[in-house]
Amino acid sequence: FYARDLPKTVEEYRAFVRTRFPAEHVDPVLARYPAATDAQVSVAAPLLDGESRFVAPATLTARAASRVSNVYMYRFSRVGPSSRAAWGGAAHTSEVPYVFDNTEGNASQFDGIDRTVSRAMADAWVQFAKTGNPNGGALPQWPAYRAPDYRVLDFGDTATVVSNARSPVVDFYQRVFATMRKQSALSTPPK
């Protein structure tokens, strides 16, 4: 749903990348998210926007917080009937009905897998609210998110533990964000 605010043409897309990223990262960003035609912009721009605004920052924040506290990170990849019809995939906030065990809608919205995933998610969130730890119940053991393996519970058709320790996307944006912080520090007048 953020796509409506994103560039639609190649020219707009390149200008968008130039204004959003430091000059030395413009070509690498365009290479990572290529769009030679306006049709390709509709695929590249949302992917770039999602990975640079949500995926990488959330992952890097979780990694930093995990140095001082237990962090339990998840990825929601379940593509239920409503998400498939509306977005073609799991979109930002599409997990909200699952967390609140609100998947009893008609079959065009949710199916049996959705209800199973929803019960597991809702149980984990309640357990976390009670104890500070989401483990218990029918879920596989949800490991704390920490170095070096950075394990995540992926809520897809089933709940599975995966690692995002070797993430080219996160590594790429870690470098980009470091450049942005350095440039911001250089341009901020001393107090």
C-alpha positions as CSV (number, residue, x, y, z in Angstrom):
1,F,0.0,0.0,0.0
2,Y,3.0,2.3,0.2
3,A,3.4,1.8,-3.6
4,R,1.0,4.6,-4.3
5,D,3.5,7.1,-2.9
6,L,6.5,5.7,-4.7
7,P,7.9,6.8,-8.1
8,K,6.1,5.5,-11.2
9,T,8.6,6.2,-14.0
10,V,12.3,5.5,-14.4
11,E,13.1,9.2,-14.3
12,E,11.2,9.6,-11.0
13,Y,12.8,6.5,-9.6
14,R,16.3,7.6,-10.3
15,A,15.6,11.0,-8.7
16,F,14.0,9.3,-5.7
17,V,17.2,7.2,-5.2
18,R,19.4,10.3,-5.6
19,T,17.5,12.2,-3.0
20,R,17.3,9.4,-0.5
21,F,20.8,8.0,-0.5
22,P,24.4,9.4,-0.4
23,A,25.9,9.9,-3.8
24,E,28.4,7.1,-3.4
25,H,25.6,4.6,-2.8
26,V,23.3,5.7,-5.7
27,D,24.8,3.4,-8.3
28,P,25.0,0.4,-5.9
29,V,21.3,1.0,-4.9
30,L,20.2,1.2,-8.6
31,A,22.2,-2.0,-9.3
32,R,20.6,-3.8,-6.4
33,Y,17.1,-2.6,-7.4
34,P,17.3,-2.3,-11.2
35,A,14.5,-0.7,-13.2
36,A,15.1,0.0,-16.9
37,T,11.4,0.5,-17.7
38,D,8.5,2.1,-16.0
39,A,7.0,-1.4,-15.5
40,Q,10.1,-2.5,-13.6
41,V,9.9,0.6,-11.4
42,S,6.6,-0.8,-9.9
43,V,8.5,-3.8,-8.7
44,A,11.9,-2.3,-7.8
45,A,10.6,0.8,-5.9
46,P,8.4,-1.1,-3.4
47,L,11.2,-3.6,-2.7
48,L,13.8,-0.9,-2.2
49,D,11.4,1.1,0.0
50,G,10.5,-2.0,2.1
51,E,14.0,-3.2,2.6
52,S,15.5,0.2,3.3
53,R,12.7,1.5,5.6
54,F,11.5,-1.6,7.4
55,V,13.5,-4.8,7.0
56,A,17.1,-3.5,7.5
57,P,16.3,-0.9,10.2
58,A,14.2,-3.4,12.2
59,T,16.9,-6.0,11.9
60,L,19.7,-3.6,12.9
61,T,17.7,-2.3,15.8
62,A,17.0,-5.9,17.0
63,R,20.7,-6.7,16.8
64,A,21.7,-3.6,18.8
65,A,19.0,-4.3,21.5
66,S,20.0,-8.0,21.7
67,R,23.3,-6.9,23.1
68,V,21.6,-5.7,26.3
69,S,18.4,-7.6,26.5
70,N,16.5,-10.6,25.2
71,V,14.9,-9.9,21.8
72,Y,12.5,-12.2,20.1
73,M,12.3,-11.4,16.4
74,Y,9.8,-12.7,13.9
75,R,9.1,-12.6,10.2
76,F,5.6,-12.9,8.9
77,S,5.6,-14.7,5.5
78,R,2.1,-16.3,5.6
79,V,0.2,-15.4,2.4
80,G,-3.4,-16.1,3.2
81,P,-6.3,-15.6,0.7
82,S,-6.9,-12.0,1.6
83,S,-3.2,-11.0,1.3
84,R,-2.8,-13.0,-1.9
85,A,-5.8,-11.1,-3.4
86,A,-4.9,-7.6,-2.2
87,W,-1.1,-7.6,-2.3
88,G,0.2,-10.8,-3.9
89,G,2.2,-11.5,-0.8
90,A,2.6,-10.8,2.9
91,A,2.4,-7.1,3.3
92,H,3.3,-4.7,6.1
93,T,0.8,-5.1,8.9
94,S,-0.9,-8.2,7.4
95,E,0.0,-10.1,10.5
96,V,-2.2,-7.9,12.8
97,P,-5.4,-10.1,12.5
98,Y,-3.3,-13.1,13.3
99,V,-1.7,-11.6,16.4
100,F,-5.2,-10.8,17.8
101,D,-6.6,-14.2,16.7
102,N,-9.1,-12.5,14.4
103,T,-9.0,-14.9,11.5
104,E,-12.5,-16.3,11.7
105,G,-13.7,-14.4,8.6
106,N,-15.1,-16.0,5.5
107,A,-13.0,-18.4,3.4
108,S,-12.1,-15.6,0.9
109,Q,-10.2,-13.9,3.8
110,F,-8.7,-16.7,5.9
111,D,-8.5,-20.5,5.7
112,G,-7.6,-23.3,8.1
113,I,-3.9,-22.6,7.9
114,D,-4.5,-19.0,8.8
115,R,-6.4,-20.0,11.9
116,T,-3.7,-22.3,13.0
117,V,-1.0,-19.7,12.5
118,S,-3.1,-17.1,14.2
119,R,-3.6,-19.3,17.3
120,A,0.1,-19.9,17.6
121,M,0.9,-16.2,17.2
122,A,-1.8,-15.0,19.6
123,D,-0.6,-17.6,22.2
124,A,3.0,-16.4,21.8
125,W,2.1,-12.7,22.2
126,V,0.0,-13.5,25.3
127,Q,2.8,-15.6,26.8
128,F,5.3,-12.7,26.1
129,A,3.0,-10.2,27.7
130,K,2.7,-12.3,30.8
131,T,6.3,-13.4,31.2
132,G,8.6,-11.5,28.8
133,N,9.2,-14.7,27.0
134,P,7.0,-16.0,24.1
135,N,7.9,-19.6,24.6
136,G,5.3,-22.2,25.8
137,G,2.4,-23.8,24.2
138,A,2.5,-25.4,20.7
139,L,5.1,-23.2,19.1
140,P,8.5,-24.5,18.3
141,Q,11.1,-23.1,20.7
142,W,11.4,-19.4,19.8
143,P,15.1,-18.6,20.4
144,A,16.2,-15.2,21.7
145,Y,17.6,-13.1,18.8
146,R,21.4,-12.8,19.4
147,A,24.8,-13.1,17.7
148,P,26.2,-15.0,16.0
149,D,23.3,-16.9,14.4
150,Y,20.4,-14.3,14.8
151,R,17.6,-16.8,14.7
152,V,14.1,-15.6,13.9
153,L,10.7,-17.3,14.1
154,D,9.2,-17.3,10.7
155,F,5.4,-17.4,10.7
156,G,4.6,-18.9,7.3
157,D,2.3,-21.8,6.6
158,T,4.0,-23.2,9.8
159,A,6.2,-21.6,12.4
160,T,9.9,-22.3,11.6
161,V,13.1,-21.1,13.1
162,V,15.4,-19.5,10.5
163,S,18.5,-17.3,10.6
164,N,19.1,-13.9,9.1
165,A,22.7,-13.7,10.2
166,R,23.9,-13.7,6.7
167,S,21.7,-11.1,5.1
168,P,23.0,-9.3,2.0
169,V,20.2,-6.8,2.4
170,V,21.0,-6.0,6.0
171,D,24.8,-5.9,5.4
172,F,24.2,-3.5,2.4
173,Y,22.1,-1.1,4.4
174,Q,24.4,-1.2,7.4
175,R,27.1,0.3,5.1
176,V,24.7,2.8,3.6
177,F,23.3,3.9,7.0
178,A,26.9,4.2,8.4
179,T,27.7,6.6,5.5
180,M,24.5,8.5,6.2
181,R,25.3,8.9,9.9
182,K,28.8,10.1,9.1
183,Q,27.5,12.7,6.6
184,S,24.9,13.8,9.1
185,A,27.5,14.2,11.8
186,L,29.7,16.2,9.5
187,S,26.9,18.5,8.5
188,T,25.6,19.2,12.0
189,P,27.1,22.3,13.6
190,P,28.8,21.7,17.0
191,K,26.9,22.8,20.1
